[in-house]
């Protein structure tokens, strides 16, 4: 089916583009959510007449998305789920679980805006995409644990690992600085030795 996009759709096109999409995608998503119009003569005429309205609407949506994305920088959430001793969940973490927890934190995110790379079926920390707007897609950290105590412990472990990584980087930098210092000393000693040899030969 050919449609006229009323906003930018990731990997499909931008506002005003006439694109061909699968019938199911158009009927179940684009058309009912007013993200597109069927591409026919009548709708093309309507779009041209109301183009400025659609452009302003998209500009307002983009501005609102920018604010939401800014407020959600470095966001992480904790979800408690039952799991085996090996860390395998009895079930999985759904997009609704994640959106509910985000809303509990005051972030108005719908489950359809959550994108999972794969099904979350283990405890631990997972990275999840949140599509606030096609031009504003962020990543958040989702921590899964069996109890609040476990989540707290794992968070502390992650912080400690971050500290260790920073310390390791500092050690590496110091080692490089020390190596450069030794190399400079060797060069200086070599120059002095060459100078002394030259003076001896001259005498």
C-alpha positions as CSV (number, residue, x, y, z in Angstrom):
1,X,0.0,0.0,0.0
2,X,1.2,3.5,-0.8
3,X,0.9,6.1,2.0
4,X,1.7,9.8,2.6
5,X,3.8,10.0,5.8
6,X,2.5,12.6,8.3
7,X,5.7,12.4,10.4
8,X,9.2,10.8,10.2
9,X,9.1,7.1,10.6
10,X,12.3,5.3,11.3
11,X,13.7,3.4,8.3
12,X,10.6,4.4,6.2
13,X,10.7,8.1,5.4
14,X,10.1,11.6,6.5
15,X,7.1,14.0,6.6
16,X,5.4,14.3,3.2
17,X,7.1,11.3,1.6
18,X,4.9,8.9,-0.4
19,X,6.2,5.4,0.4
20,X,5.1,1.9,-0.2
21,X,4.7,-0.2,2.9
22,X,3.1,-3.6,3.8
23,X,-0.7,-3.5,4.0
24,X,-0.7,-4.8,7.6
25,X,1.8,-2.2,8.7
26,X,-0.4,0.6,7.2
27,X,-3.7,-0.8,8.5
28,X,-2.6,-1.8,12.0
29,X,-0.1,1.0,12.8
30,X,0.3,4.0,10.4
31,X,-3.3,4.8,9.5
32,X,-5.1,4.2,12.9
33,X,-2.4,6.3,14.7
34,X,-2.7,9.1,12.2
35,X,0.9,8.7,11.1
36,X,0.0,8.5,7.5
37,X,-2.7,8.9,4.9
38,X,-3.6,6.6,2.0
39,X,-1.8,7.9,-1.1
40,X,-4.6,8.9,-3.4
41,X,-5.5,12.0,-5.3
42,X,-7.9,13.3,-2.7
43,X,-5.5,12.8,0.2
44,X,-2.5,14.3,-1.7
45,X,-4.6,17.4,-2.2
46,X,-5.6,17.5,1.5
47,X,-1.9,17.1,2.5
48,X,-0.8,20.0,0.3
49,X,-3.5,22.3,1.8
50,X,-2.7,21.3,5.4
51,X,1.1,20.9,5.0
52,X,1.9,23.9,7.3
53,X,-0.3,22.4,10.0
54,X,1.5,19.0,9.8
55,X,4.9,20.7,9.8
56,X,4.0,22.7,12.9
57,X,2.6,19.6,14.6
58,X,5.8,17.7,13.9
59,X,7.9,20.6,15.2
60,X,6.0,20.7,18.4
61,X,6.4,16.9,18.9
62,X,10.1,17.2,18.3
63,X,10.5,20.0,20.8
64,X,8.5,18.0,23.4
65,X,10.7,14.9,22.7
66,X,13.9,16.9,23.2
67,X,12.7,17.8,26.7
68,X,11.8,14.2,27.5
69,X,15.1,12.9,26.2
70,X,17.0,15.5,28.3
71,X,15.1,14.5,31.5
72,X,15.8,10.8,30.8
73,X,19.6,11.1,30.5
74,X,21.3,8.3,32.6
75,X,18.0,6.8,33.6
76,X,18.0,3.3,35.1
77,X,15.2,1.3,36.5
78,X,15.0,-1.7,38.9
79,X,12.6,-4.6,38.3
80,X,12.1,-7.5,40.7
81,X,11.3,-10.9,39.1
82,X,11.3,-14.5,40.4
83,X,14.2,-16.5,39.1
84,X,16.1,-19.7,39.6
85,X,19.4,-19.9,41.5
86,X,21.2,-19.8,38.1
87,X,19.6,-16.4,37.4
88,X,17.1,-17.6,34.8
89,X,13.8,-15.8,35.1
90,X,10.5,-17.7,35.5
91,X,9.0,-15.9,32.5
92,X,10.5,-12.7,31.0
93,X,10.5,-8.9,31.4
94,X,8.0,-7.3,29.1
95,X,7.8,-3.9,27.5
96,X,4.9,-3.2,29.8
97,X,7.0,-4.0,32.9
98,X,9.6,-1.4,31.7
99,X,7.1,1.3,30.7
100,X,5.2,0.9,34.0
101,X,8.4,1.3,36.0
102,X,9.4,4.4,33.9
103,X,6.0,5.9,34.5
104,X,6.4,5.2,38.3
105,X,9.5,7.4,38.0
106,X,7.5,10.1,36.3
107,X,8.5,9.4,32.7
108,X,5.5,9.2,30.4
109,X,6.6,6.4,28.2
110,X,4.2,3.9,26.5
111,X,5.1,0.2,26.0
112,X,5.1,0.6,22.2
113,X,8.1,3.0,22.6
114,X,10.2,0.3,24.3
115,X,12.4,-1.7,21.9
116,X,14.1,-4.9,23.2
117,X,17.1,-6.2,21.4
118,X,16.1,-9.7,22.6
119,X,13.8,-11.2,25.2
120,X,15.0,-10.5,28.7
121,X,15.1,-13.8,30.6
122,X,18.0,-13.4,33.1
123,X,18.8,-11.3,36.1
124,X,21.4,-8.6,35.7
125,X,21.8,-5.3,33.9
126,X,20.3,-5.0,30.4
127,X,20.3,-2.1,27.9
128,X,17.0,-1.1,26.3
129,X,16.1,1.4,23.6
130,X,13.4,3.9,24.2
131,X,12.0,5.6,21.0
132,X,10.8,9.0,22.3
133,X,10.6,10.3,18.8
134,X,12.2,9.0,15.5
135,X,14.9,11.6,16.0
136,X,15.3,11.1,19.7
137,X,16.1,7.5,20.6
138,X,17.9,6.8,23.9
139,X,19.2,3.8,25.8
140,X,18.3,3.1,29.4
141,X,19.7,0.5,31.9
142,X,17.2,-2.0,33.2
143,X,18.4,-3.9,36.3
144,X,16.7,-7.2,37.0
145,X,16.9,-8.9,40.4
146,X,15.1,-11.4,42.6
147,X,15.0,-9.1,45.6
148,X,15.6,-5.4,46.4
149,X,18.7,-6.5,48.3
150,X,20.1,-8.3,45.3
151,X,19.5,-5.3,43.1
152,X,21.3,-3.0,45.6
153,X,24.2,-5.4,45.8
154,X,24.5,-5.7,42.0
155,X,24.4,-1.9,41.6
156,X,27.3,-1.6,44.1
157,X,29.2,-4.2,42.2
158,X,28.8,-2.3,38.9
159,X,29.9,0.9,40.6
160,X,33.0,-0.9,42.0
161,X,33.8,-2.2,38.6
162,X,33.5,1.3,37.2
163,X,36.0,2.5,39.9
164,X,38.3,-0.4,39.0
165,X,38.2,0.5,35.3
166,X,39.0,4.1,36.1
167,X,41.9,3.1,38.4
168,X,43.2,0.7,35.8
169,X,43.2,3.6,33.2
170,X,45.0,5.8,35.7
171,X,47.7,3.1,36.3
172,X,48.1,2.7,32.6
173,X,48.6,6.4,32.1
174,X,51.1,6.6,35.0
175,X,53.0,3.7,33.6
176,X,53.2,5.3,30.1
177,X,54.4,8.6,31.8
178,X,57.0,6.7,33.7
179,X,58.2,4.9,30.6
180,X,58.6,8.2,28.7
181,X,60.5,9.6,31.7
182,X,62.9,6.6,31.7
183,X,63.4,6.9,27.9
184,X,64.2,10.6,28.3
185,X,66.7,9.7,31.0
186,X,68.3,7.1,28.8
187,X,68.6,9.6,25.9
188,X,70.2,12.2,28.2
189,X,72.7,9.6,29.6
190,X,73.5,8.5,26.0
191,X,74.2,12.1,25.0
192,X,76.5,12.7,28.0
193,X,78.3,9.4,27.3
194,X,78.8,10.4,23.6
195,X,80.0,13.8,24.6
196,X,82.6,12.3,27.0
197,X,83.8,9.9,24.4
198,X,84.2,12.7,21.9
199,X,86.2,14.8,24.4
200,X,88.5,11.8,25.3
201,X,89.2,11.3,21.6
202,X,90.0,14.9,21.1
203,X,92.5,14.8,24.0
